[in-house]
Amino acid sequence: MEDKEVKVAQPKQKISVDLEVDTSIKDLGINPYAKLIHLARAVDSWRIFPRVFISTYIYLLYKVVIWYMNLEGPTMEQSGLVSIVVGAGAAWFGLYTGSRAKSDKK
């Protein structure tokens, strides 16, 4: 294998650049998305998704408990399933009550 020399180009000149940034506030008029932003904040404050998840869990828990109580002789696997569903409820409830909607402090 031959050793090839790699030539590196040397800079011919140094350039100094001055940058000026305008930080003044400019009035661009009415924000066309203001109503959409307001709607998004309202939907976020209603907490739709956490409430849907909790409602779905409550329905699931109800169906599983009714199913389990109607069994003649529940097996250990069936008892484990009910135990897991009920235990998940504690986690769901803790997450739901521990979280709260983020509010702007304006």
Distance bins in CASP14 RR format, pairs under 12 A and 6 or more apart:
PFRMAT RR
TARGET T0000
AUTHOR 0000-0000-0000
RMODE 2
METHOD distances of the structure
MODEL  1
31 37 1 0 0 1 0 0 0 0 0 0 0
31 38 0 0 0 0 0 1 0 0 0 0 0
33 39 0 0 0 0 1 0 0 0 0 0 0
33 40 0 0 0 0 1 0 0 0 0 0 0
33 41 0 0 0 0 0 1 0 0 0 0 0
34 40 0 0 0 0 0 1 0 0 0 0 0
34 41 0 0 0 0 0 1 0 0 0 0 0
35 41 0 0 0 0 0 1 0 0 0 0 0
35 42 0 0 0 0 0 1 0 0 0 0 0
36 42 0 0 0 0 0 1 0 0 0 0 0
36 43 0 0 0 0 0 1 0 0 0 0 0
37 43 0 0 0 0 0 1 0 0 0 0 0
37 44 0 0 0 0 0 1 0 0 0 0 0
37 104 0 0 0 0 0 1 0 0 0 0 0
38 44 0 0 0 0 0 1 0 0 0 0 0
38 45 0 0 0 0 0 1 0 0 0 0 0
38 104 0 0 0 0 0 1 0 0 0 0 0
39 45 0 0 0 0 0 1 0 0 0 0 0
39 46 0 0 0 0 0 1 0 0 0 0 0
40 46 0 0 0 0 0 1 0 0 0 0 0
40 48 0 0 0 0 0 1 0 0 0 0 0
41 101 0 0 0 0 1 0 0 0 0 0 0
41 102 0 0 0 0 1 0 0 0 0 0 0
41 103 0 0 0 0 1 0 0 0 0 0 0
41 104 1 0 0 1 0 0 0 0 0 0 0
41 106 0 0 0 0 0 1 0 0 0 0 0
42 48 0 0 0 0 0 1 0 0 0 0 0
42 101 0 0 0 0 0 1 0 0 0 0 0
43 49 0 0 0 0 1 0 0 0 0 0 0
43 51 0 0 0 0 0 1 0 0 0 0 0
43 101 0 0 0 0 0 1 0 0 0 0 0
44 50 0 0 0 0 0 1 0 0 0 0 0
44 100 0 0 0 0 0 1 0 0 0 0 0
44 101 1 0 0 1 0 0 0 0 0 0 0
44 102 1 0 0 1 0 0 0 0 0 0 0
44 103 0 0 0 0 1 0 0 0 0 0 0
44 104 0 0 0 0 0 1 0 0 0 0 0
45 51 0 0 0 0 0 1 0 0 0 0 0
45 100 0 0 0 0 0 1 0 0 0 0 0
45 101 1 0 1 0 0 0 0 0 0 0 0
45 102 0 0 0 0 1 0 0 0 0 0 0
45 103 1 0 0 1 0 0 0 0 0 0 0
45 104 0 0 0 0 1 0 0 0 0 0 0
46 52 0 0 0 0 0 1 0 0 0 0 0
46 101 0 0 0 0 1 0 0 0 0 0 0
47 53 0 0 0 0 0 1 0 0 0 0 0
47 54 0 0 0 0 1 0 0 0 0 0 0
47 55 0 0 0 0 0 1 0 0 0 0 0
47 96 0 0 0 0 1 0 0 0 0 0 0
47 97 0 0 0 0 0 1 0 0 0 0 0
47 98 0 0 0 0 0 1 0 0 0 0 0
47 99 0 0 0 0 1 0 0 0 0 0 0
47 100 0 0 0 0 1 0 0 0 0 0 0
47 101 1 0 1 0 0 0 0 0 0 0 0
47 102 0 0 0 0 0 1 0 0 0 0 0
47 103 0 0 0 0 0 1 0 0 0 0 0
48 54 0 0 0 0 0 1 0 0 0 0 0
48 55 0 0 0 0 0 1 0 0 0 0 0
48 101 0 0 0 0 0 1 0 0 0 0 0
49 55 0 0 0 0 0 1 0 0 0 0 0
49 56 0 0 0 0 0 1 0 0 0 0 0
49 96 0 0 0 0 0 1 0 0 0 0 0
49 99 0 0 0 0 0 1 0 0 0 0 0
49 101 0 0 0 0 0 1 0 0 0 0 0
50 56 0 0 0 0 0 1 0 0 0 0 0
50 57 0 0 0 0 0 1 0 0 0 0 0
50 92 0 0 0 0 1 0 0 0 0 0 0
50 93 0 0 0 0 0 1 0 0 0 0 0
50 94 0 0 0 0 0 1 0 0 0 0 0
50 95 0 0 0 0 1 0 0 0 0 0 0
50 96 1 0 1 0 0 0 0 0 0 0 0
50 97 0 0 0 0 0 1 0 0 0 0 0
50 98 0 0 0 0 0 1 0 0 0 0 0
50 99 1 0 0 1 0 0 0 0 0 0 0
50 100 0 0 0 0 0 1 0 0 0 0 0
50 101 0 0 0 0 1 0 0 0 0 0 0
51 57 0 0 0 0 0 1 0 0 0 0 0
51 58 0 0 0 0 0 1 0 0 0 0 0
51 92 0 0 0 0 0 1 0 0 0 0 0
51 96 0 0 0 0 1 0 0 0 0 0 0
51 99 0 0 0 0 0 1 0 0 0 0 0
51 101 0 0 0 0 0 1 0 0 0 0 0
52 58 0 0 0 0 0 1 0 0 0 0 0
52 59 0 0 0 0 0 1 0 0 0 0 0
52 92 0 0 0 0 0 1 0 0 0 0 0
52 96 0 0 0 0 0 1 0 0 0 0 0
53 59 0 0 0 0 0 1 0 0 0 0 0
53 60 0 0 0 0 0 1 0 0 0 0 0
53 88 0 0 0 0 0 1 0 0 0 0 0
53 89 0 0 0 0 0 1 0 0 0 0 0
53 91 0 0 0 0 0 1 0 0 0 0 0
53 92 1 0 0 1 0 0 0 0 0 0 0
53 93 0 0 0 0 0 1 0 0 0 0 0
53 95 0 0 0 0 1 0 0 0 0 0 0
53 96 1 0 0 1 0 0 0 0 0 0 0
53 99 0 0 0 0 0 1 0 0 0 0 0
54 60 0 0 0 0 0 1 0 0 0 0 0
54 61 0 0 0 0 0 1 0 0 0 0 0
54 88 0 0 0 0 0 1 0 0 0 0 0
54 89 0 0 0 0 1 0 0 0 0 0 0
54 91 0 0 0 0 0 1 0 0 0 0 0
54 92 1 0 0 1 0 0 0 0 0 0 0
54 93 1 0 0 1 0 0 0 0 0 0 0
54 94 0 0 0 0 0 1 0 0 0 0 0
54 95 0 0 0 0 1 0 0 0 0 0 0
54 96 1 0 1 0 0 0 0 0 0 0 0
54 97 0 0 0 0 1 0 0 0 0 0 0
54 99 0 0 0 0 0 1 0 0 0 0 0
55 61 0 0 0 0 0 1 0 0 0 0 0
55 62 0 0 0 0 0 1 0 0 0 0 0
55 92 0 0 0 0 0 1 0 0 0 0 0
55 96 0 0 0 0 0 1 0 0 0 0 0
56 62 0 0 0 0 0 1 0 0 0 0 0
56 63 0 0 0 0 0 1 0 0 0 0 0
56 88 0 0 0 0 0 1 0 0 0 0 0
56 89 0 0 0 0 0 1 0 0 0 0 0
56 92 0 0 0 0 1 0 0 0 0 0 0
57 63 0 0 0 0 0 1 0 0 0 0 0
57 64 0 0 0 0 0 1 0 0 0 0 0
57 85 0 0 0 0 1 0 0 0 0 0 0
57 86 0 0 0 0 0 1 0 0 0 0 0
57 87 0 0 0 0 0 1 0 0 0 0 0
57 88 1 0 0 1 0 0 0 0 0 0 0
57 89 1 0 0 1 0 0 0 0 0 0 0
57 90 0 0 0 0 0 1 0 0 0 0 0
57 91 0 0 0 0 1 0 0 0 0 0 0
57 92 1 0 1 0 0 0 0 0 0 0 0
57 93 0 0 0 0 1 0 0 0 0 0 0
57 94 0 0 0 0 0 1 0 0 0 0 0
57 95 0 0 0 0 0 1 0 0 0 0 0
57 96 0 0 0 0 1 0 0 0 0 0 0
58 64 0 0 0 0 0 1 0 0 0 0 0
58 65 0 0 0 0 0 1 0 0 0 0 0
58 85 0 0 0 0 0 1 0 0 0 0 0
58 86 0 0 0 0 0 1 0 0 0 0 0
58 88 0 0 0 0 0 1 0 0 0 0 0
58 89 0 0 0 0 1 0 0 0 0 0 0
58 92 0 0 0 0 1 0 0 0 0 0 0
58 93 0 0 0 0 1 0 0 0 0 0 0
58 96 0 0 0 0 0 1 0 0 0 0 0
59 65 0 0 0 0 0 1 0 0 0 0 0
59 66 0 0 0 0 0 1 0 0 0 0 0
59 85 0 0 0 0 0 1 0 0 0 0 0
60 66 0 0 0 0 0 1 0 0 0 0 0
60 67 0 0 0 0 0 1 0 0 0 0 0
60 81 0 0 0 0 0 1 0 0 0 0 0
60 82 0 0 0 0 0 1 0 0 0 0 0
60 84 0 0 0 0 0 1 0 0 0 0 0
60 85 1 0 0 1 0 0 0 0 0 0 0
60 86 0 0 0 0 0 1 0 0 0 0 0
60 88 0 0 0 0 1 0 0 0 0 0 0
60 89 0 0 0 0 1 0 0 0 0 0 0
60 92 0 0 0 0 0 1 0 0 0 0 0
61 67 0 0 0 0 0 1 0 0 0 0 0
61 68 0 0 0 0 0 1 0 0 0 0 0
61 81 0 0 0 0 0 1 0 0 0 0 0
61 82 0 0 0 0 1 0 0 0 0 0 0
61 83 0 0 0 0 0 1 0 0 0 0 0
61 84 0 0 0 0 0 1 0 0 0 0 0
61 85 1 0 0 1 0 0 0 0 0 0 0
61 86 1 0 0 1 0 0 0 0 0 0 0
61 87 0 0 0 0 1 0 0 0 0 0 0
61 88 0 0 0 0 1 0 0 0 0 0 0
61 89 1 0 0 1 0 0 0 0 0 0 0
61 90 0 0 0 0 0 1 0 0 0 0 0
61 92 0 0 0 0 1 0 0 0 0 0 0
61 93 0 0 0 0 0 1 0 0 0 0 0
62 68 0 0 0 0 0 1 0 0 0 0 0
62 69 0 0 0 0 0 1 0 0 0 0 0
62 82 0 0 0 0 0 1 0 0 0 0 0
62 85 0 0 0 0 0 1 0 0 0 0 0
62 86 0 0 0 0 0 1 0 0 0 0 0
62 89 0 0 0 0 0 1 0 0 0 0 0
63 69 0 0 0 0 0 1 0 0 0 0 0
63 70 0 0 0 0 0 1 0 0 0 0 0
63 81 0 0 0 0 0 1 0 0 0 0 0
63 82 0 0 0 0 0 1 0 0 0 0 0
63 85 0 0 0 0 1 0 0 0 0 0 0
64 70 0 0 0 0 0 1 0 0 0 0 0
64 71 0 0 0 0 0 1 0 0 0 0 0
64 74 0 0 0 0 0 1 0 0 0 0 0
64 78 0 0 0 0 1 0 0 0 0 0 0
64 79 0 0 0 0 0 1 0 0 0 0 0
64 80 0 0 0 0 0 1 0 0 0 0 0
64 81 1 0 0 1 0 0 0 0 0 0 0
64 82 1 0 1 0 0 0 0 0 0 0 0
64 83 0 0 0 0 0 1 0 0 0 0 0
64 84 0 0 0 0 1 0 0 0 0 0 0
64 85 1 0 1 0 0 0 0 0 0 0 0
64 86 0 0 0 0 1 0 0 0 0 0 0
64 87 0 0 0 0 0 1 0 0 0 0 0
64 88 0 0 0 0 0 1 0 0 0 0 0
64 89 0 0 0 0 0 1 0 0 0 0 0
65 71 0 0 0 0 0 1 0 0 0 0 0
65 74 0 0 0 0 0 1 0 0 0 0 0
65 78 0 0 0 0 0 1 0 0 0 0 0
65 81 0 0 0 0 0 1 0 0 0 0 0
65 82 1 0 0 1 0 0 0 0 0 0 0
65 83 0 0 0 0 0 1 0 0 0 0 0
65 85 0 0 0 0 1 0 0 0 0 0 0
65 86 1 0 0 1 0 0 0 0 0 0 0
65 89 0 0 0 0 0 1 0 0 0 0 0
66 82 0 0 0 0 0 1 0 0 0 0 0
66 85 0 0 0 0 0 1 0 0 0 0 0
67 74 0 0 0 0 1 0 0 0 0 0 0
67 78 0 0 0 0 1 0 0 0 0 0 0
67 81 0 0 0 0 1 0 0 0 0 0 0
67 82 0 0 0 0 1 0 0 0 0 0 0
67 85 0 0 0 0 0 1 0 0 0 0 0
68 74 1 0 0 1 0 0 0 0 0 0 0
68 75 0 0 0 0 0 1 0 0 0 0 0
68 77 0 0 0 0 0 1 0 0 0 0 0
68 78 1 0 0 1 0 0 0 0 0 0 0
68 79 1 0 0 1 0 0 0 0 0 0 0
68 80 0 0 0 0 1 0 0 0 0 0 0
68 81 0 0 0 0 1 0 0 0 0 0 0
68 82 1 0 1 0 0 0 0 0 0 0 0
68 83 0 0 0 0 1 0 0 0 0 0 0
68 84 0 0 0 0 0 1 0 0 0 0 0
68 85 0 0 0 0 1 0 0 0 0 0 0
68 86 0 0 0 0 1 0 0 0 0 0 0
69 78 0 0 0 0 0 1 0 0 0 0 0
69 79 0 0 0 0 0 1 0 0 0 0 0
69 82 0 0 0 0 1 0 0 0 0 0 0
70 78 0 0 0 0 0 1 0 0 0 0 0
71 77 0 0 0 0 0 1 0 0 0 0 0
71 78 1 0 0 1 0 0 0 0 0 0 0
71 79 0 0 0 0 1 0 0 0 0 0 0
71 81 0 0 0 0 0 1 0 0 0 0 0
71 82 0 0 0 0 1 0 0 0 0 0 0
72 78 0 0 0 0 0 1 0 0 0 0 0
73 79 0 0 0 0 1 0 0 0 0 0 0
74 80 0 0 0 0 1 0 0 0 0 0 0
74 81 0 0 0 0 1 0 0 0 0 0 0
74 82 0 0 0 0 1 0 0 0 0 0 0
74 83 0 0 0 0 0 1 0 0 0 0 0
75 81 0 0 0 0 1 0 0 0 0 0 0
75 82 0 0 0 0 0 1 0 0 0 0 0
76 82 0 0 0 0 0 1 0 0 0 0 0
76 83 0 0 0 0 0 1 0 0 0 0 0
77 83 0 0 0 0 0 1 0 0 0 0 0
77 84 0 0 0 0 0 1 0 0 0 0 0
78 84 0 0 0 0 0 1 0 0 0 0 0
78 85 0 0 0 0 0 1 0 0 0 0 0
79 85 0 0 0 0 0 1 0 0 0 0 0
79 86 0 0 0 0 0 1 0 0 0 0 0
80 86 0 0 0 0 1 0 0 0 0 0 0
80 87 0 0 0 0 0 1 0 0 0 0 0
80 88 0 0 0 0 0 1 0 0 0 0 0
81 87 0 0 0 0 0 1 0 0 0 0 0
81 88 0 0 0 0 0 1 0 0 0 0 0
82 88 0 0 0 0 0 1 0 0 0 0 0
82 89 0 0 0 0 0 1 0 0 0 0 0
83 89 0 0 0 0 0 1 0 0 0 0 0
83 90 0 0 0 0 0 1 0 0 0 0 0
84 90 0 0 0 0 0 1 0 0 0 0 0
84 91 0 0 0 0 0 1 0 0 0 0 0
85 91 0 0 0 0 0 1 0 0 0 0 0
85 92 0 0 0 0 0 1 0 0 0 0 0
86 92 0 0 0 0 0 1 0 0 0 0 0
86 93 0 0 0 0 0 1 0 0 0 0 0
87 93 0 0 0 0 1 0 0 0 0 0 0
87 94 0 0 0 0 0 1 0 0 0 0 0
88 94 0 0 0 0 0 1 0 0 0 0 0
88 95 0 0 0 0 0 1 0 0 0 0 0
89 95 0 0 0 0 1 0 0 0 0 0 0
89 96 0 0 0 0 1 0 0 0 0 0 0
89 97 0 0 0 0 0 1 0 0 0 0 0
90 96 0 0 0 0 0 1 0 0 0 0 0
90 97 0 0 0 0 0 1 0 0 0 0 0
91 97 0 0 0 0 0 1 0 0 0 0 0
91 98 0 0 0 0 0 1 0 0 0 0 0
92 98 0 0 0 0 0 1 0 0 0 0 0
92 99 0 0 0 0 0 1 0 0 0 0 0
93 99 0 0 0 0 0 1 0 0 0 0 0
94 100 0 0 0 0 0 1 0 0 0 0 0
END
